[in-house]
Amino acid sequence: MPSAPDPAGAPAPAAAPAAVRGARSAPSVAAITGWSAAAMALNGLIGSSWGAELVPAVAHFRLTLLAAGSLFAVRGAASLGGSAVAGALSDRLPRHALLAVYAAALAAFLLLVALAPAWWTVLAGAAGISATFGGVSTETSALTAIAGAGRRGRQLSITNAIYGIGAAVGPFVVGLLLADRVNWRVPFVLWAVIGLAVLLPFRSLARALPSRQASAPGAGGPAVTPLWRAPRTDLLVLWALAFTYNGVAWSIVGWSATWLVHRFGAGLVLGASSATAFYAFLTMGRFANAWLSDHVRTSRLLAAEALLTALGLVAGASAHAALPAIAAFALTGLAMGGIYPNVQARAVALIPDRPGALTASVSMAGAAGTMTVPALTGSLGSSAAAMASLLVWAGIVAALGGLAAATGRREAARSAAEG
């Protein structure tokens, strides 16, 4: 099993993987990262397609906007629940078996939507898809963290960057299909086939990768380390960062077009381009973070990225025209790019033999932010007030970055003192 990094998240070269497990050679870090990235791209592809799919679905089922909006609440709640269940199962059951179950469940729920006779069936399928991706994300993040060892921040940055590419491609592909008069149900059949093609081959790699560090001979300890052994303050800071990151990011992606159209009189195409700019620069930020994570401690990276994110949010709140606001959102996305993968890497470093449970806990915190912050932003009643609220989140994320740096320094000092 590759050696774990120091508790403060310092970059370290990955140790050589175990040569064999029985007769099966351990897969390379590149192979695990590549298949994890494919799974994350599929997650982004499907998740971002719902907005385009809603247009014909609303017409087909004759829905009100309120009824159609229930899709987002259902998906957020299901994602949180799926991550919670996945966290309880991960690190305890074989990961290749879990991936097989998730592959079958994903295909079944996608086909349920494709064949749905009523809107409630679509909601049930959407809930199942989101819950299943909660499990898929947990296992892909855990496998990437195990394979990456001391370079897990770099590998997780790559997989999360590929997620952004999938999220950018999904609406475009669905839009092309719908514009060509393809039935709105067809993409879900296509996603089901792709899901099986990605997740089932991934099983063999997961089977060959050691699931966790072996216990010391004769230690007589539990099979896995209990989560209460993790430093509570560190986890709370990481969860708060995940909550804030997801909540603020989805507020920008979900509301920025409305803000620019209503406040500045921008055209719809220009307004919608704000989300495109955010995602494009978020992806660049994740690739940049993949390089930086080999040279800078995770806790320091988090602090720097949180400060830059705060500056981007202040710029967005202070913008007096559409183009400066779009530029500010692009800066925010660039700065935010590394926050989530670094939070994942830092969480796993706290208890290296519980990667599944810890990445699931980060996903749950992020899902809670997705459900909460955009709703709070929308309840403010005007685009000017909503954009001004970014100043509050700028202060929060800057403070959390400072706390992340402080906990990292404290943990590094404790590790040095212990030897």
Residue, then its C-alpha position, 0 to 999 in steps of 0.5 A: m500500500p502506498s505510504a500516506p502523506d504527512p498529516a498537514g497534506a504536504p506533497a510527497p512522491a507516491a510510493a511504488p504500489a504493491a506488486v501483486r495481490g494474489a496473482r493480479s498486478a496492482p494497476s497504475v496511478a494513471a489507470i485509476t485516475g483515468w477511469s475515475a476521470a471518465a466516471m466523473a465526466l459521466n457524472g458531469l455530463i448527465g447532471s448538467s443535461w437536466g436543464a436542457e431536458l427540462v424544456p421538452a419535459v415541461a411541455h410533455f407533462r404540462l408542468t408548472l415552473l414550480a412543479a418542474g423546479s421540484l427536480f432540483a430539490v429532489r436531486g440535491a436531497a438524493s445526492l446527500g442521502g446517496s453519499a451518506v449511504a455510500g460513506a457507510l458502505s465504503d471502506r467496509l465492502p469490496r469496492h469492485a462489488l460496490l461499483a458493479v451495484y452502482a453501474a446496474a442501479l445507474a442504468a436502471f434509473l436512467l432507463l426509468v426516466a427514459l420510459a417514465p409515464a408520469w412526472w413523478t416517475v421522472l422524479a423517482g428516476a432523477a433521485g435514483i440517478s443522483a443517489t447513485f452518483g453519490g456512491v460513484s463519486t465516493e468510490t472514484s474519489a476513494l480509489t483515486a486517493i488510495a492510488g495517488a497516496g502522497r500526490r492525491g491532491r494532484q490526482l483528485s484535481i485532475t478527476n474533478a477537472i474532467y468533471g467540469i469538462g463533462a458538465a460543459v459538454g452535456p447541455f451542448v450535446v443534448g441541445l444538438l440532439l433536441a434541435d435535431r428533433v430527437n425525442w427527449r428520452v433518447p439521451f437517457v438511453l445513451w447515458a445508460v449504455i455509456g454508464l455501463a461501458v465506463l463503470l463495469p470495466f473499472r471494476s477489474l482495476a478496483r479489484a486489483l487495487p489494495s483497499r486500504q493499509a494493512s493493520a499491523p500484525g498482532a495489533g488486534g485493532p478494528a478493521v477500519t479506524p473509527l471516524w471519531r479519531a479524526p481531529r474534530t476542528d479540522l473536519l469541521v473546517l473542511w466540511a464548512l469549506a465544501f458547503t461554502y464552495n458548492g453553495v456559492a458555485w451553484s448560486i453563480v451558475g444557477w443565478s448569474a444569468t438572471w442577475l445580469v439580465h435583470r440588473f444590467g439589461a444584458g441579453l440572455v445569451l450574454g447572461a448565460s455565458s457567465a456560467t460558461a465562463f465560470y465553468a471554463f475557468l473552474t476547469m483551468g483552476r483545477f488543472a493548475n491546482a494539479w500542478l501546484s499540489d506537487h509543490v505546495r502544502t494542501s493547507r496553504l493552497l486552500a488558504a490562497e485559493a480561499l483568499l482569491t475566491a473572496l477577491g473574485l466574489v468582492a469583484g462580482a458584488s461590486a460590478h456595475a455592468a455585465l462584462p465586468a461581472i462575467a470577468a469577476f465570475a471567471l476569476t472566482g471560478l479560477a480561484m475556486g477550482g482547487i478548493y474541492p479536490n484539496v478539501q477531499a485530499r486534506a480530509v483523506a489525509l486525516i485518516p488514510d484508511r477511511p478514504g470512502a467515508l471521508t470523501a463521502s462526508v465532504s460530498m454530503a457537506g457540499a450537497a447541503g450547500t447546494m440545497t441551501v445557499p442558492a435558495l437563500t440567494g434567491s429569497l433576497g428578492s432582487s438581483a442587486a441584493a443577491m449580488a451584494s450577498l456575495l460580500v458575505w460569502a467572501g468574508i466567510v470563505a476567506a475566514l475558512g481559508g485562514l482556519a484551514a491554514a492554521t489547522g494545517r500548521r498545527e498538525a504539521a507541528r504536532s507531526a514533527a514533535e511526534g517524530 
